[in-house]
């Protein structure tokens, strides 16, 4: 099996079986974002305690890249400090620019081929932009 096929399978697995899909009854942070160019929408919710992402969930609609990225992101940031989550978002931005990047949560590397399709980069980064806004919201409310 070629690497592209493996990556495609990882992306489709997250799309068809999203991790952390849903909402919290008592969330500390809720961010709604959309990508008007393609219609992708996401609502990211995070439970943050003592500067750490205890849990993250999302709901939304969109393409396989957008929803897979959200699924992967919510898995990757659980248990991370806000600073670590922001660093991960920066690394993900580098991945979208074609930079060689490695992640602790390896599924994220499946999205490395998205940079070959500039129109899809906004799809892949939508959840990560919501994460950044959520962290900004937490830091503003301190």
C-alpha positions in Angstrom: 0.0 0.0 0.0 1.4 3.4 -0.9 1.6 6.3 1.6 -1.0 8.3 -0.3 -3.5 5.4 0.0 -2.8 5.0 3.7 -3.3 8.8 4.3 -6.5 8.7 2.3 -7.8 5.8 4.5 -6.9 7.7 7.7 -8.7 10.8 6.4 -11.8 8.8 5.4 -11.8 6.9 8.7 -11.9 10.2 10.7 -14.6 11.5 8.3 -16.8 8.4 8.6 -16.1 7.8 12.2 -15.4 11.2 13.7 -13.8 11.3 17.1 -15.2 13.7 19.7 -18.3 14.7 17.6 -21.0 16.2 19.7 -21.4 19.0 22.3 -20.9 19.5 26.0 -23.7 20.6 28.3 -21.4 22.8 30.3 -18.5 23.9 28.1 -16.1 26.6 29.0 -15.4 27.7 25.4 -17.6 27.6 22.2 -16.4 28.9 18.9 -18.4 28.9 15.6 -16.5 29.4 12.3 -17.4 28.9 8.7 -15.5 28.9 5.4 -17.7 30.9 3.1 -15.8 29.8 0.0 -16.9 26.2 0.3 -19.6 26.2 3.0 -17.8 24.2 5.7 -19.0 25.0 9.2 -17.7 24.0 12.6 -18.6 24.6 16.2 -15.7 23.8 18.5 -16.3 23.4 22.2 -13.5 22.9 24.7 -13.4 22.3 28.4 -10.4 24.1 29.8 -9.2 23.8 33.4 -6.0 25.2 34.9 -4.6 26.1 31.5 -5.2 22.7 30.0 -7.6 21.4 27.4 -9.4 18.7 29.4 -11.7 17.8 26.4 -12.7 19.1 23.0 -15.7 18.3 20.8 -17.1 19.6 17.6 -20.2 19.6 15.4 -20.3 20.8 11.9 -20.8 20.1 8.2 -18.5 20.1 5.4 -16.1 18.1 3.3 -14.0 15.1 4.3 -10.9 17.3 4.8 -12.6 19.8 7.1 -14.4 17.3 9.3 -11.4 14.9 9.4 -9.1 17.7 10.5 -11.6 18.7 13.2 -11.7 15.1 14.4 -7.9 14.8 14.4 -7.4 18.2 16.1 -9.8 17.4 19.0 -7.9 14.1 19.6 -4.5 15.8 19.4 -5.2 18.6 21.9 -6.8 16.6 24.7 -4.6 16.8 27.7 -2.4 19.5 26.3 -1.7 22.9 27.9 -3.1 25.9 26.0 0.5 26.7 25.0 1.1 23.2 23.7 -2.2 23.4 21.7 -1.1 26.7 20.1 2.3 25.2 19.2 0.5 22.3 17.6 -1.7 24.8 15.6 1.5 26.5 14.4 3.0 23.2 13.4 -0.2 22.4 11.5 0.1 25.7 9.7 3.6 24.7 8.7 2.3 21.4 7.4 -0.2 23.2 5.2 2.7 25.3 3.8 4.6 22.1 2.9 7.1 22.2 5.7 8.3 18.8 7.1 6.5 18.4 10.4 6.1 15.5 12.8 3.3 15.2 15.3 2.9 13.2 18.5 -0.6 12.3 17.1 0.5 10.8 13.8 -2.9 10.8 12.1 -2.4 14.6 11.5 0.4 13.8 9.0 -2.3 12.2 6.8 -3.3 15.8 5.9 0.1 16.7 4.6 -1.0 16.2 1.0 -3.6 19.0 1.3 -1.0 21.6 0.6 -0.9 20.4 -3.0 -4.5 21.7 -3.3 -4.5 25.4 -2.2 -8.3 25.7 -2.2 -8.5 22.8 0.4 -6.1 24.4 2.9 -8.9 26.5 4.3 -10.9 23.4 4.8 -8.1 21.7 6.7 -7.3 24.8 8.9 -10.9 25.7 9.8 -10.9 23.7 13.1 -7.4 24.9 13.9 -8.5 28.5 13.5 -11.4 27.8 15.8 -8.9 26.3 18.3 -6.8 29.5 18.2 -9.9 31.7 18.7 -11.0 29.5 21.6 -7.6 29.8 23.3 -7.7 33.6 22.7 -11.1 33.7 24.3 -9.8 31.7 27.4 -6.8 34.0 27.7 -8.9 37.1 27.4 -11.3 36.0 30.1 -8.5 35.3 32.7 
